């Protein structure tokens, strides 16, 4: 379902009708333009290194004061 709305003082019904009729599922190129890069893609698919994880223990973030930068 596509639902469009606009300020009627600025956009007429025909403009909304044209926009609704032009709606379509995004293709690969449109998705590449719209969506952010996948997590880890900049590092070759490797997990992003986090600075707040302790080197020992259960791997939970370290929430001690001063660790957030």
N, CA, C and O atoms as a Maestro MAE file, in Angstrom:
{
 s_m_m2io_version
 :::
 2.0.0
}

f_m_ct {
 s_m_title
 :::
 protein
 m_atom[276] {
  # First column is atom index #
  i_m_mmod_type
  r_m_x_coord
  r_m_y_coord
  r_m_z_coord
  i_m_residue_number
  s_m_chain_name
  s_m_pdb_residue_name
  s_m_pdb_atom_name
  i_m_atomic_number
  :::
  1 25 0.840 -1.160 0.000 1 A "UNK " " N  " 7
  2 3 0.000 0.000 0.000 1 A "UNK " " CA " 6
  3 2 0.894 1.233 0.000 1 A "UNK " " C  " 6
  4 15 1.871 1.317 0.743 1 A "UNK " " O  " 8
  5 25 0.541 2.162 -0.831 2 A "UNK " " N  " 7
  6 3 1.254 3.430 -0.886 2 A "UNK " " CA " 6
  7 2 0.282 4.515 -0.467 2 A "UNK " " C  " 6
  8 15 -0.817 4.629 -1.009 2 A "UNK " " O  " 8
  9 25 0.704 5.313 0.508 3 A "UNK " " N  " 7
  10 3 -0.132 6.423 0.957 3 A "UNK " " CA " 6
  11 2 0.707 7.683 0.884 3 A "UNK " " C  " 6
  12 15 1.795 7.757 1.455 3 A "UNK " " O  " 8
  13 25 0.187 8.670 0.176 4 A "UNK " " N  " 7
  14 3 0.881 9.943 0.036 4 A "UNK " " CA " 6
  15 2 0.035 11.036 0.654 4 A "UNK " " C  " 6
  16 15 -1.194 10.969 0.643 4 A "UNK " " O  " 8
  17 25 0.693 12.026 1.186 5 A "UNK " " N  " 7
  18 3 -0.017 13.194 1.692 5 A "UNK " " CA " 6
  19 2 0.864 14.404 1.487 5 A "UNK " " C  " 6
  20 15 2.084 14.299 1.369 5 A "UNK " " O  " 8
  21 25 0.214 15.562 1.448 6 A "UNK " " N  " 7
  22 3 0.959 16.798 1.269 6 A "UNK " " CA " 6
  23 2 0.067 17.966 1.666 6 A "UNK " " C  " 6
  24 15 -1.150 17.830 1.783 6 A "UNK " " O  " 8
  25 25 0.682 19.082 1.865 7 A "UNK " " N  " 7
  26 3 -0.032 20.325 2.137 7 A "UNK " " CA " 6
  27 2 -0.807 20.699 0.872 7 A "UNK " " C  " 6
  28 15 -0.208 20.938 -0.176 7 A "UNK " " O  " 8
  29 25 -2.125 20.748 0.969 8 A "UNK " " N  " 7
  30 3 -2.952 21.015 -0.219 8 A "UNK " " CA " 6
  31 2 -2.738 22.415 -0.781 8 A "UNK " " C  " 6
  32 15 -3.110 22.678 -1.924 8 A "UNK " " O  " 8
  33 25 -2.158 23.303 -0.018 9 A "UNK " " N  " 7
  34 3 -1.847 24.640 -0.528 9 A "UNK " " CA " 6
  35 2 -0.607 24.630 -1.415 9 A "UNK " " C  " 6
  36 15 -0.360 25.571 -2.170 9 A "UNK " " O  " 8
  37 25 0.174 23.543 -1.310 10 A "UNK " " N  " 7
  38 3 1.431 23.485 -2.073 10 A "UNK " " CA " 6
  39 2 1.452 22.403 -3.145 10 A "UNK " " C  " 6
  40 15 2.177 22.528 -4.132 10 A "UNK " " O  " 8
  41 25 0.655 21.328 -2.963 11 A "UNK " " N  " 7
  42 3 0.677 20.206 -3.903 11 A "UNK " " CA " 6
  43 2 -0.753 19.852 -4.288 11 A "UNK " " C  " 6
  44 15 -1.608 19.660 -3.423 11 A "UNK " " O  " 8
  45 25 -1.005 19.768 -5.579 12 A "UNK " " N  " 7
  46 3 -2.363 19.433 -6.015 12 A "UNK " " CA " 6
  47 2 -2.548 17.917 -6.124 12 A "UNK " " C  " 6
  48 15 -1.578 17.160 -6.082 12 A "UNK " " O  " 8
  49 25 -3.794 17.489 -6.264 13 A "UNK " " N  " 7
  50 3 -4.129 16.062 -6.306 13 A "UNK " " CA " 6
  51 2 -3.474 15.361 -7.495 13 A "UNK " " C  " 6
  52 15 -3.065 14.205 -7.381 13 A "UNK " " O  " 8
  53 25 -3.373 16.035 -8.610 14 A "UNK " " N  " 7
  54 3 -2.778 15.398 -9.796 14 A "UNK " " CA " 6
  55 2 -1.303 15.068 -9.558 14 A "UNK " " C  " 6
  56 15 -0.826 14.016 -9.984 14 A "UNK " " O  " 8
  57 25 -0.590 15.954 -8.887 15 A "UNK " " N  " 7
  58 3 0.811 15.686 -8.560 15 A "UNK " " CA " 6
  59 2 0.926 14.466 -7.655 15 A "UNK " " C  " 6
  60 15 1.798 13.621 -7.856 15 A "UNK " " O  " 8
  61 25 0.043 14.373 -6.657 16 A "UNK " " N  " 7
  62 3 0.044 13.193 -5.785 16 A "UNK " " CA " 6
  63 2 -0.318 11.937 -6.558 16 A "UNK " " C  " 6
  64 15 0.263 10.876 -6.327 16 A "UNK " " O  " 8
  65 25 -1.264 12.046 -7.466 17 A "UNK " " N  " 7
  66 3 -1.681 10.896 -8.279 17 A "UNK " " CA " 6
  67 2 -0.503 10.392 -9.123 17 A "UNK " " C  " 6
  68 15 -0.258 9.187 -9.194 17 A "UNK " " O  " 8
  69 25 0.210 11.301 -9.750 18 A "UNK " " N  " 7
  70 3 1.377 10.918 -10.561 18 A "UNK " " CA " 6
  71 2 2.439 10.249 -9.679 18 A "UNK " " C  " 6
  72 15 3.034 9.245 -10.071 18 A "UNK " " O  " 8
  73 25 2.671 10.807 -8.494 19 A "UNK " " N  " 7
  74 3 3.654 10.223 -7.587 19 A "UNK " " CA " 6
  75 2 3.241 8.816 -7.170 19 A "UNK " " C  " 6
  76 15 4.073 7.909 -7.130 19 A "UNK " " O  " 8
  77 25 1.956 8.632 -6.859 20 A "UNK " " N  " 7
  78 3 1.477 7.302 -6.448 20 A "UNK " " CA " 6
  79 2 1.611 6.298 -7.579 20 A "UNK " " C  " 6
  80 15 2.005 5.154 -7.349 20 A "UNK " " O  " 8
  81 25 1.291 6.708 -8.786 21 A "UNK " " N  " 7
  82 3 1.390 5.795 -9.933 21 A "UNK " " CA " 6
  83 2 2.840 5.470 -10.277 21 A "UNK " " C  " 6
  84 15 3.117 4.444 -10.899 21 A "UNK " " O  " 8
  85 25 3.751 6.328 -9.881 22 A "UNK " " N  " 7
  86 3 5.175 6.103 -10.162 22 A "UNK " " CA " 6
  87 2 5.844 5.229 -9.109 22 A "UNK " " C  " 6
  88 15 6.978 4.788 -9.295 22 A "UNK " " O  " 8
  89 25 5.151 4.978 -8.011 23 A "UNK " " N  " 7
  90 3 5.745 4.179 -6.928 23 A "UNK " " CA " 6
  91 2 6.004 2.753 -7.405 23 A "UNK " " C  " 6
  92 15 5.196 2.175 -8.131 23 A "UNK " " O  " 8
  93 25 7.136 2.195 -6.989 24 A "UNK " " N  " 7
  94 3 7.506 0.834 -7.380 24 A "UNK " " CA " 6
  95 2 8.530 0.298 -6.380 24 A "UNK " " C  " 6
  96 15 9.191 1.074 -5.690 24 A "UNK " " O  " 8
  97 25 8.661 -1.018 -6.303 25 A "UNK " " N  " 7
  98 3 9.725 -1.563 -5.447 25 A "UNK " " CA " 6
  99 2 11.092 -1.094 -5.954 25 A "UNK " " C  " 6
  100 15 11.335 -1.051 -7.160 25 A "UNK " " O  " 8
  101 25 11.956 -0.753 -5.045 26 A "UNK " " N  " 7
  102 3 13.280 -0.269 -5.429 26 A "UNK " " CA " 6
  103 2 14.093 -1.385 -6.073 26 A "UNK " " C  " 6
  104 15 14.061 -2.533 -5.628 26 A "UNK " " O  " 8
  105 25 14.828 -1.028 -7.136 27 A "UNK " " N  " 7
  106 3 15.726 -2.004 -7.747 27 A "UNK " " CA " 6
  107 2 17.096 -1.920 -7.053 27 A "UNK " " C  " 6
  108 15 17.293 -1.095 -6.160 27 A "UNK " " O  " 8
  109 25 18.018 -2.762 -7.461 28 A "UNK " " N  " 7
  110 3 19.328 -2.830 -6.808 28 A "UNK " " CA " 6
  111 2 20.053 -1.479 -6.812 28 A "UNK " " C  " 6
  112 15 20.629 -1.079 -5.800 28 A "UNK " " O  " 8
  113 25 20.023 -0.783 -7.943 29 A "UNK " " N  " 7
  114 3 20.727 0.501 -8.041 29 A "UNK " " CA " 6
  115 2 20.097 1.531 -7.103 29 A "UNK " " C  " 6
  116 15 20.814 2.291 -6.452 29 A "UNK " " O  " 8
  117 25 18.761 1.564 -7.028 30 A "UNK " " N  " 7
  118 3 18.087 2.508 -6.131 30 A "UNK " " CA " 6
  119 2 18.398 2.185 -4.670 30 A "UNK " " C  " 6
  120 15 18.611 3.092 -3.866 30 A "UNK " " O  " 8
  121 25 18.423 0.907 -4.328 31 A "UNK " " N  " 7
  122 3 18.752 0.518 -2.968 31 A "UNK " " CA " 6
  123 2 20.176 0.914 -2.611 31 A "UNK " " C  " 6
  124 15 20.433 1.369 -1.496 31 A "UNK " " O  " 8
  125 25 21.100 0.745 -3.545 32 A "UNK " " N  " 7
  126 3 22.487 1.136 -3.306 32 A "UNK " " CA " 6
  127 2 22.593 2.631 -3.037 32 A "UNK " " C  " 6
  128 15 23.394 3.062 -2.208 32 A "UNK " " O  " 8
  129 25 21.777 3.429 -3.746 33 A "UNK " " N  " 7
  130 3 21.787 4.877 -3.549 33 A "UNK " " CA " 6
  131 2 21.141 5.287 -2.232 33 A "UNK " " C  " 6
  132 15 21.572 6.258 -1.610 33 A "UNK " " O  " 8
  133 25 20.117 4.562 -1.800 34 A "UNK " " N  " 7
  134 3 19.336 4.971 -0.633 34 A "UNK " " CA " 6
  135 2 19.834 4.422 0.695 34 A "UNK " " C  " 6
  136 15 19.807 5.126 1.704 34 A "UNK " " O  " 8
  137 25 20.283 3.185 0.706 35 A "UNK " " N  " 7
  138 3 20.618 2.535 1.963 35 A "UNK " " CA " 6
  139 2 22.077 2.767 2.343 35 A "UNK " " C  " 6
  140 15 22.938 2.892 1.472 35 A "UNK " " O  " 8
  141 25 22.349 2.823 3.642 36 A "UNK " " N  " 7
  142 3 23.742 2.972 4.073 36 A "UNK " " CA " 6
  143 2 24.534 1.708 3.757 36 A "UNK " " C  " 6
  144 15 23.971 0.635 3.541 36 A "UNK " " O  " 8
  145 25 25.836 1.862 3.735 37 A "UNK " " N  " 7
  146 3 26.715 0.720 3.491 37 A "UNK " " CA " 6
  147 2 26.519 -0.315 4.595 37 A "UNK " " C  " 6
  148 15 26.322 0.042 5.756 37 A "UNK " " O  " 8
  149 25 26.573 -1.575 4.241 38 A "UNK " " N  " 7
  150 3 26.379 -2.652 5.204 38 A "UNK " " CA " 6
  151 2 27.446 -2.591 6.294 38 A "UNK " " C  " 6
  152 15 28.594 -2.246 6.016 38 A "UNK " " O  " 8
  153 25 27.078 -2.923 7.533 39 A "UNK " " N  " 7
  154 3 28.074 -2.911 8.614 39 A "UNK " " CA " 6
  155 2 29.248 -3.830 8.279 39 A "UNK " " C  " 6
  156 15 29.062 -4.965 7.839 39 A "UNK " " O  " 8
  157 25 30.428 -3.330 8.489 40 A "UNK " " N  " 7
  158 3 31.617 -4.128 8.237 40 A "UNK " " CA " 6
  159 2 32.088 -4.101 6.788 40 A "UNK " " C  " 6
  160 15 33.167 -4.607 6.482 40 A "UNK " " O  " 8
  161 25 31.296 -3.519 5.892 41 A "UNK " " N  " 7
  162 3 31.676 -3.516 4.477 41 A "UNK " " CA " 6
  163 2 32.966 -2.731 4.248 41 A "UNK " " C  " 6
  164 15 33.779 -3.097 3.399 41 A "UNK " " O  " 8
  165 25 33.151 -1.655 5.007 42 A "UNK " " N  " 7
  166 3 34.365 -0.848 4.847 42 A "UNK " " CA " 6
  167 2 35.604 -1.609 5.300 42 A "UNK " " C  " 6
  168 15 36.714 -1.314 4.857 42 A "UNK " " O  " 8
  169 25 35.415 -2.593 6.184 43 A "UNK " " N  " 7
  170 3 36.561 -3.358 6.670 43 A "UNK " " CA " 6
  171 2 36.641 -4.725 6.000 43 A "UNK " " C  " 6
  172 15 37.201 -5.663 6.568 43 A "UNK " " O  " 8
  173 25 36.085 -4.843 4.798 44 A "UNK " " N  " 7
  174 3 36.155 -6.094 4.060 44 A "UNK " " CA " 6
  175 2 35.266 -7.179 4.635 44 A "UNK " " C  " 6
  176 15 35.559 -8.366 4.485 44 A "UNK " " O  " 8
  177 25 34.175 -6.784 5.295 45 A "UNK " " N  " 7
  178 3 33.257 -7.755 5.859 45 A "UNK " " CA " 6
  179 2 33.626 -8.228 7.252 45 A "UNK " " C  " 6
  180 15 32.933 -9.064 7.833 45 A "UNK " " O  " 8
  181 25 34.722 -7.694 7.792 46 A "UNK " " N  " 7
  182 3 35.144 -8.056 9.142 46 A "UNK " " CA " 6
  183 2 34.357 -7.235 10.163 46 A "UNK " " C  " 6
  184 15 33.932 -6.117 9.868 46 A "UNK " " O  " 8
  185 25 34.162 -7.785 11.359 47 A "UNK " " N  " 7
  186 3 33.458 -7.015 12.392 47 A "UNK " " CA " 6
  187 2 34.170 -5.699 12.682 47 A "UNK " " C  " 6
  188 15 35.395 -5.607 12.601 47 A "UNK " " O  " 8
  189 25 33.395 -4.701 13.016 48 A "UNK " " N  " 7
  190 3 33.951 -3.397 13.366 48 A "UNK " " CA " 6
  191 2 34.574 -3.495 14.749 48 A "UNK " " C  " 6
  192 15 33.967 -4.045 15.669 48 A "UNK " " O  " 8
  193 25 35.774 -2.968 14.900 49 A "UNK " " N  " 7
  194 3 36.465 -3.008 16.190 49 A "UNK " " CA " 6
  195 2 35.834 -1.994 17.131 49 A "UNK " " C  " 6
  196 15 35.722 -0.812 16.808 49 A "UNK " " O  " 8
  197 25 35.421 -2.478 18.305 50 A "UNK " " N  " 7
  198 3 34.833 -1.600 19.303 50 A "UNK " " CA " 6
  199 2 35.861 -1.310 20.372 50 A "UNK " " C  " 6
  200 15 36.614 -2.198 20.774 50 A "UNK " " O  " 8
  201 25 35.898 -0.070 20.837 51 A "UNK " " N  " 7
  202 3 36.862 0.311 21.859 51 A "UNK " " CA " 6
  203 2 36.355 0.148 23.274 51 A "UNK " " C  " 6
  204 15 37.116 0.336 24.223 51 A "UNK " " O  " 8
  205 25 35.075 -0.202 23.443 52 A "UNK " " N  " 7
  206 3 34.534 -0.275 24.798 52 A "UNK " " CA " 6
  207 2 34.366 -1.704 25.304 52 A "UNK " " C  " 6
  208 15 33.776 -1.907 26.365 52 A "UNK " " O  " 8
  209 25 34.864 -2.693 24.581 53 A "UNK " " N  " 7
  210 3 34.745 -4.080 25.029 53 A "UNK " " CA " 6
  211 2 35.978 -4.474 25.826 53 A "UNK " " C  " 6
  212 15 37.104 -4.243 25.387 53 A "UNK " " O  " 8
  213 25 35.767 -5.076 27.009 54 A "UNK " " N  " 7
  214 3 36.916 -5.462 27.824 54 A "UNK " " CA " 6
  215 2 37.670 -6.633 27.191 54 A "UNK " " C  " 6
  216 15 37.060 -7.442 26.492 54 A "UNK " " O  " 8
  217 25 38.972 -6.742 27.417 55 A "UNK " " N  " 7
  218 3 39.754 -7.820 26.824 55 A "UNK " " CA " 6
  219 2 39.482 -9.172 27.480 55 A "UNK " " C  " 6
  220 15 39.799 -10.208 26.896 55 A "UNK " " O  " 8
  221 25 38.907 -9.185 28.673 56 A "UNK " " N  " 7
  222 3 38.595 -10.424 29.379 56 A "UNK " " CA " 6
  223 2 37.158 -10.379 29.865 56 A "UNK " " C  " 6
  224 15 36.558 -9.305 29.919 56 A "UNK " " O  " 8
  225 25 36.602 -11.519 30.217 57 A "UNK " " N  " 7
  226 3 35.254 -11.559 30.763 57 A "UNK " " CA " 6
  227 2 34.248 -11.997 29.716 57 A "UNK " " C  " 6
  228 15 34.593 -12.683 28.753 57 A "UNK " " O  " 8
  229 25 33.002 -11.596 29.912 58 A "UNK " " N  " 7
  230 3 31.918 -12.056 29.043 58 A "UNK " " CA " 6
  231 2 31.743 -11.236 27.768 58 A "UNK " " C  " 6
  232 15 30.862 -11.538 26.963 58 A "UNK " " O  " 8
  233 25 32.560 -10.211 27.570 59 A "UNK " " N  " 7
  234 3 32.469 -9.398 26.359 59 A "UNK " " CA " 6
  235 2 31.440 -8.301 26.421 59 A "UNK " " C  " 6
  236 15 31.186 -7.619 25.428 59 A "UNK " " O  " 8
  237 25 30.836 -8.125 27.603 60 A "UNK " " N  " 7
  238 3 29.863 -7.037 27.742 60 A "UNK " " CA " 6
  239 2 30.587 -5.701 27.675 60 A "UNK " " C  " 6
  240 15 31.743 -5.609 28.090 60 A "UNK " " O  " 8
  241 25 29.935 -4.664 27.162 61 A "UNK " " N  " 7
  242 3 30.587 -3.346 27.104 61 A "UNK " " CA " 6
  243 2 31.025 -2.882 28.490 61 A "UNK " " C  " 6
  244 15 30.381 -3.172 29.498 61 A "UNK " " O  " 8
  245 25 32.107 -2.172 28.506 62 A "UNK " " N  " 7
  246 3 32.635 -1.603 29.744 62 A "UNK " " CA " 6
  247 2 31.940 -0.263 29.970 62 A "UNK " " C  " 6
  248 15 32.157 0.683 29.213 62 A "UNK " " O  " 8
  249 25 31.115 -0.180 30.997 63 A "UNK " " N  " 7
  250 3 30.349 1.041 31.264 63 A "UNK " " CA " 6
  251 2 30.939 1.880 32.391 63 A "UNK " " C  " 6
  252 15 30.255 2.731 32.959 63 A "UNK " " O  " 8
  253 25 32.184 1.647 32.709 64 A "UNK " " N  " 7
  254 3 32.842 2.452 33.737 64 A "UNK " " CA " 6
  255 2 32.977 3.891 33.227 64 A "UNK " " C  " 6
  256 15 33.044 4.127 32.021 64 A "UNK " " O  " 8
  257 25 33.014 4.828 34.141 65 A "UNK " " N  " 7
  258 3 33.159 6.233 33.787 65 A "UNK " " CA " 6
  259 2 34.404 6.501 32.961 65 A "UNK " " C  " 6
  260 15 35.465 5.933 33.222 65 A "UNK " " O  " 8
  261 25 34.277 7.360 31.973 66 A "UNK " " N  " 7
  262 3 35.418 7.735 31.147 66 A "UNK " " CA " 6
  263 2 35.675 6.806 29.968 66 A "UNK " " C  " 6
  264 15 36.576 7.078 29.174 66 A "UNK " " O  " 8
  265 25 34.915 5.715 29.821 67 A "UNK " " N  " 7
  266 3 35.175 4.793 28.718 67 A "UNK " " CA " 6
  267 2 34.503 5.219 27.432 67 A "UNK " " C  " 6
  268 15 34.816 4.690 26.365 67 A "UNK " " O  " 8
  269 25 33.577 6.175 27.514 68 A "UNK " " N  " 7
  270 3 32.857 6.567 26.302 68 A "UNK " " CA " 6
  271 2 33.570 7.628 25.509 68 A "UNK " " C  " 6
  272 15 33.098 8.018 24.441 68 A "UNK " " O  " 8
  273 25 34.673 8.100 25.990 69 A "UNK " " N  " 7
  274 3 35.444 9.067 25.248 69 A "UNK " " CA " 6
  275 2 35.244 10.406 25.786 69 A "UNK " " C  " 6
  276 15 35.823 11.368 25.280 69 A "UNK " " O  " 8
  :::
 }
 m_bond[275] {
  # First column is bond index #
  i_m_from
  i_m_to
  i_m_order
  :::
  1 1 2 1
  2 2 3 1
  3 3 4 2
  4 3 5 1
  5 5 6 1
  6 6 7 1
  7 7 8 2
  8 7 9 1
  9 9 10 1
  10 10 11 1
  11 11 12 2
  12 11 13 1
  13 13 14 1
  14 14 15 1
  15 15 16 2
  16 15 17 1
  17 17 18 1
  18 18 19 1
  19 19 20 2
  20 19 21 1
  21 21 22 1
  22 22 23 1
  23 23 24 2
  24 23 25 1
  25 25 26 1
  26 26 27 1
  27 27 28 2
  28 27 29 1
  29 29 30 1
  30 30 31 1
  31 31 32 2
  32 31 33 1
  33 33 34 1
  34 34 35 1
  35 35 36 2
  36 35 37 1
  37 37 38 1
  38 38 39 1
  39 39 40 2
  40 39 41 1
  41 41 42 1
  42 42 43 1
  43 43 44 2
  44 43 45 1
  45 45 46 1
  46 46 47 1
  47 47 48 2
  48 47 49 1
  49 49 50 1
  50 50 51 1
  51 51 52 2
  52 51 53 1
  53 53 54 1
  54 54 55 1
  55 55 56 2
  56 55 57 1
  57 57 58 1
  58 58 59 1
  59 59 60 2
  60 59 61 1
  61 61 62 1
  62 62 63 1
  63 63 64 2
  64 63 65 1
  65 65 66 1
  66 66 67 1
  67 67 68 2
  68 67 69 1
  69 69 70 1
  70 70 71 1
  71 71 72 2
  72 71 73 1
  73 73 74 1
  74 74 75 1
  75 75 76 2
  76 75 77 1
  77 77 78 1
  78 78 79 1
  79 79 80 2
  80 79 81 1
  81 81 82 1
  82 82 83 1
  83 83 84 2
  84 83 85 1
  85 85 86 1
  86 86 87 1
  87 87 88 2
  88 87 89 1
  89 89 90 1
  90 90 91 1
  91 91 92 2
  92 91 93 1
  93 93 94 1
  94 94 95 1
  95 95 96 2
  96 95 97 1
  97 97 98 1
  98 98 99 1
  99 99 100 2
  100 99 101 1
  101 101 102 1
  102 102 103 1
  103 103 104 2
  104 103 105 1
  105 105 106 1
  106 106 107 1
  107 107 108 2
  108 107 109 1
  109 109 110 1
  110 110 111 1
  111 111 112 2
  112 111 113 1
  113 113 114 1
  114 114 115 1
  115 115 116 2
  116 115 117 1
  117 117 118 1
  118 118 119 1
  119 119 120 2
  120 119 121 1
  121 121 122 1
  122 122 123 1
  123 123 124 2
  124 123 125 1
  125 125 126 1
  126 126 127 1
  127 127 128 2
  128 127 129 1
  129 129 130 1
  130 130 131 1
  131 131 132 2
  132 131 133 1
  133 133 134 1
  134 134 135 1
  135 135 136 2
  136 135 137 1
  137 137 138 1
  138 138 139 1
  139 139 140 2
  140 139 141 1
  141 141 142 1
  142 142 143 1
  143 143 144 2
  144 143 145 1
  145 145 146 1
  146 146 147 1
  147 147 148 2
  148 147 149 1
  149 149 150 1
  150 150 151 1
  151 151 152 2
  152 151 153 1
  153 153 154 1
  154 154 155 1
  155 155 156 2
  156 155 157 1
  157 157 158 1
  158 158 159 1
  159 159 160 2
  160 159 161 1
  161 161 162 1
  162 162 163 1
  163 163 164 2
  164 163 165 1
  165 165 166 1
  166 166 167 1
  167 167 168 2
  168 167 169 1
  169 169 170 1
  170 170 171 1
  171 171 172 2
  172 171 173 1
  173 173 174 1
  174 174 175 1
  175 175 176 2
  176 175 177 1
  177 177 178 1
  178 178 179 1
  179 179 180 2
  180 179 181 1
  181 181 182 1
  182 182 183 1
  183 183 184 2
  184 183 185 1
  185 185 186 1
  186 186 187 1
  187 187 188 2
  188 187 189 1
  189 189 190 1
  190 190 191 1
  191 191 192 2
  192 191 193 1
  193 193 194 1
  194 194 195 1
  195 195 196 2
  196 195 197 1
  197 197 198 1
  198 198 199 1
  199 199 200 2
  200 199 201 1
  201 201 202 1
  202 202 203 1
  203 203 204 2
  204 203 205 1
  205 205 206 1
  206 206 207 1
  207 207 208 2
  208 207 209 1
  209 209 210 1
  210 210 211 1
  211 211 212 2
  212 211 213 1
  213 213 214 1
  214 214 215 1
  215 215 216 2
  216 215 217 1
  217 217 218 1
  218 218 219 1
  219 219 220 2
  220 219 221 1
  221 221 222 1
  222 222 223 1
  223 223 224 2
  224 223 225 1
  225 225 226 1
  226 226 227 1
  227 227 228 2
  228 227 229 1
  229 229 230 1
  230 230 231 1
  231 231 232 2
  232 231 233 1
  233 233 234 1
  234 234 235 1
  235 235 236 2
  236 235 237 1
  237 237 238 1
  238 238 239 1
  239 239 240 2
  240 239 241 1
  241 241 242 1
  242 242 243 1
  243 243 244 2
  244 243 245 1
  245 245 246 1
  246 246 247 1
  247 247 248 2
  248 247 249 1
  249 249 250 1
  250 250 251 1
  251 251 252 2
  252 251 253 1
  253 253 254 1
  254 254 255 1
  255 255 256 2
  256 255 257 1
  257 257 258 1
  258 258 259 1
  259 259 260 2
  260 259 261 1
  261 261 262 1
  262 262 263 1
  263 263 264 2
  264 263 265 1
  265 265 266 1
  266 266 267 1
  267 267 268 2
  268 267 269 1
  269 269 270 1
  270 270 271 1
  271 271 272 2
  272 271 273 1
  273 273 274 1
  274 274 275 1
  275 275 276 2
  :::
 }
}
